[in-house]
């Protein structure tokens, strides 16, 4: 067995300590980035409100809902997209989805 060089042990101890410090600092930076990026995530436009009620045509059931600036849309179970006016609630447009 060869003797252990004390200088090499000291060098390796410094490398391990530097690696540990780098990993701890990196973890703190990543955690801080997650907190700052996701802390403010919320609705882009806080003035957008959901309609109180939506009157769908008879015989249709809602499968999905989405909204834009001055409209909202309901995807029905029979593959139609119904686009309504946000202020009046009137049906603006009906789009048929062709599944081929």
N, C-alpha and C positions, 0 to 999 in steps of 0.2 A: 504494500500500500504506500502511496506517495504522501508526503506531508502536505497539509493544507496551508496554502499561502495566506497569511493574515491580510495582506493588501487586497487580494482577490475577494476575500470574504467581505471586507469593508466596501469594496467597489460594488459587489452584488447587493449588499444591504442598502446602499445609496440608490441603486437602480430600482429595487423593490419599493423603497419608500417613495421615490419619484413617481413610479407607476401607480401606486396607491393614491397619492395626492392628485394625480391627473385624473384618475377614475372618479374620485370624490368630487372634484371640481366639475368634471363633465356631467356627472349625475345632477349636481345642483343647477347647472346651466340648463340642462334639458328639462328639469322640473320647472324652473322659472319660465322657460319658453312655453311650456304647456299651460301654465297658469295664466300668463299674460295673453296668449292667443285665444284660449277658450273662455276666459272670464268675461269678456265683453261680447261673446257670441250670443246673439238674440235676434229678434226680428229686425230686419233692415229698416223697415218703415213701421214705426210704432203706431201710426195713425190708421193702419188697416185693421178693420174690425170684421168679424164674421157676421153674416146676416142672421137676424133673429129667427126667421123661418124661411124655408124654400118650398114653394108650391110646385110640385112636379106634375106632369100630365098623368091622367089616370092610367093605371096598369104598369107604371114604371117604378123600379126600385133603384136607389142610388148605390153605386159600387165604389165610386171615388169622388173626391172633391178637390178643386184647386181654385186659385184666385189670382187675379192680376190687378192692375191699377184701378180700373173703373168697371170691372166685370168679375164674375165668378163662373165656374163651369162645374157641371155634374156629369160624370160618366155613369150611364145607366147599365143595368144588367143585360139589356137587349142590344148592346153595342152601339149606343148613340152618345154623342157629346152634346149636352144642352148648355148653351152659353147665355147667361142672364146679365142684365144691366144691374150694376151695384146699387144705384140710387133708386130706381123705380122697381126693381125686381122683375121687370118684364123679360120675357124670352126673346133674345136677340137673334140667335142662330141655332140651328140643329145640324150636326155633322154626323153622318152615318159612317161607321167604321166597317170597312170591307175586309173580312178575314179570308184570304184566299191562299 
